[in-house]
Amino acid sequence: MTNSVGNERWLRVRSVLWKRPWARATLLLSPPLAWFLLVYIASLLVLLITAFWQVNPFTSNIERIWSLGNLQTIFTTPAYLSIIGKTAGMAVAVTVTDAVVAVPFAYFMARIAAPRTRTALFVAILLPLWASYLAKVYSWLLIFTNNGFLDWTLGLVGIGKSNLIYTNGAVFIVFCYLWLPYMIIPVYSAFERVPASLIEASQDLGGRTWRTTRRVLLPLALPGIVAGSIFTFSLTLGDYITPLLVGGTSANFMGNVIYTNIGIANNVPFAAAMALVPIVIMGVYLLGARALGAFEAI
Amino acid sequence: MESTGLRVALRIWVALVLLFLFVPIAAIILYAFNKSTIESWPIGGFTGHWFSVAWHDSQVREALWLSVRVGLFATGLALVLGSMVAYALHQFRFYGRDGISLLLVLPIALPGIITGIALNSFFSFTGIQFGTLTVVAGHATFCIVVVFNNLIARLRRVPGSLAEASMDLGARGWQTLRFVTIPLAATALVSGALLAFALSFDEVIVTVFTAGAQNTLPLWIFGAIRLGQQLPEVNVVVTIVIALTLIPVILAARIAGSGAVTR
């Protein structure tokens, strides 16, 4: 008896859901959206609010009084401005270098390699992409270290020691290494999508290799490069571990300022204010990327 | 269209890039067997000694166990939440659909430190104790998008006519989902889950801000490298982490094709 009542009720719920697609959509979407709103968006909001609070210099408690003090400090202290500039400069340098390295590689993969080679190369990009982040950073520490692999190789060629360890040059190389696969994959898929007929048309019209590459291929690959650059740029902006491990004490990037203010200095409001800078930079960057058609390329 | 010279040049370029990509990984694996405690090259003979040292280190064991638990919980959460969004966005057209997919990508499109510090201020603000749960919450947030991407790509490829055929044959919505849609999407779900686990198992940038006093395996490695102690053990643990992140990825690539394994 109760069972059939239960059944009837269930049937009714089902028919209500069936007739109202929006009800089904709402049921499906509310748990994940609730998660994102309650955990992630709420966190970003707290971050935004905290940035306008202060830490009492004597008690080191957070005082919930609104003020632009943190942002003022950031934008009037030359040291912080130079850190922001240095970090953005590093992100640009890494992005450009990775694009220059990735374009010929992706071109070979998409247009010259035989199908089997192409698959093998794709796997060869995926392995370093997924191999543990810390492992990759640490392996460069071993390579750069005094009398490590690099010094040994340079010794073979007859050049002296590199002394790269704990320099910005080391940070730059490791960043380029870490994010290179993120650049190769979208550039490769952009090249792959270029129809062969376009290249033939360009050649029929007298465009030689270089001209066809420059006027036809590269413009068509640009959305892929921009899509890859979102990753290389954003990942460089927000990384504090690589500078900390291979850049040594001299390495001071935006991420490091945030990290030390959370940990050692325990000035969460200041760290939050500093975190707004990469958010704004990335926001502008993403808008620009969308204008260049990068989102269709991801 | 390419001249022979250009082709040769491209081949050399590809070989150099591959060398650049794989030398560090090869180096770390060799160092794991280093007999000497000095981290110089060439290594001073081979030994498996440090593997046994790492295996018997209780701190490493605890960290490994925490990483596995966090990975499993985060993957489970991401699997449920990610497939709900993917299915809903695939099935229904409504205002704000693009906004939702943008929202999902945000945790990996914004620099990792932002997610980390945002969660950190949120947990401090709400007075939630840092611990396993906060780590899981952070990981699940950026793992959802991996499951979502894998599943929605698959749902787009499966022809809608299959679900229609099932309903023409009298299947209810649930039955179609249970007997048609889920089996067709199963490999995408599995590969999404494997990738989510790999992502969680290796994560350190966000975890630093959400772990409190606990150590996941990457946090243990980070701490040990910074202190410059136990480096022979670090070599071994790092090699094991490479293996443990690559195994799920390779499995996922086998199950769903290598195209599904980008990140």
Interface residues (C-beta under 8 A of the other chain):
Chain A: R14 W18 P21 W22 R24 A25 L28 L29 P31 P32 L33 W35 F36 V39 Y40 I41 A42 S43 L44 V46 L47 T50 V101 P104 F105 Y107 F108 M109 I112 T119 L121 F122 V123 A124 I125 L126 L127 P128 L129 W130 A131 S132 Y133 L134 A135 K136 Y138 S139 W140 L141 L142 I143 T145 N146 N147 G148 F149 D151 W152 Y177 L180 P181 Y182 I185 I199 Q203 T209 T212 I230 S234 L235 L237 G238 D239 Y240 I241 L244 L245 G255 I258 Y259 I262 V268 A271 A272 A275 P278 I279 M282 L286
Chain B: M1 E2 S3 L6 R7 L10 R11 W13 V14 V17 L18 F20 L21 F22 V23 P24 I25 A27 I28 Y31 E39 S40 W41 P42 L77 V80 L81 G82 M84 V85 Y87 A88 Q91 F92 F94 I100 L103 L104 L106 P107 A109 L110 P111 G112 I113 I114 T115 I117 A118 L119 N120 S121 F122 S124 F125 A137 A140 T141 I144 R172 G173 W174 A198 D202 E203 V204 I205 V208 F209 P218 I221 F222 I225 R226 V234 N235 V238 T239 V241 I242 T245 L246 V249 A253 S258 G259 V261 T262 R263
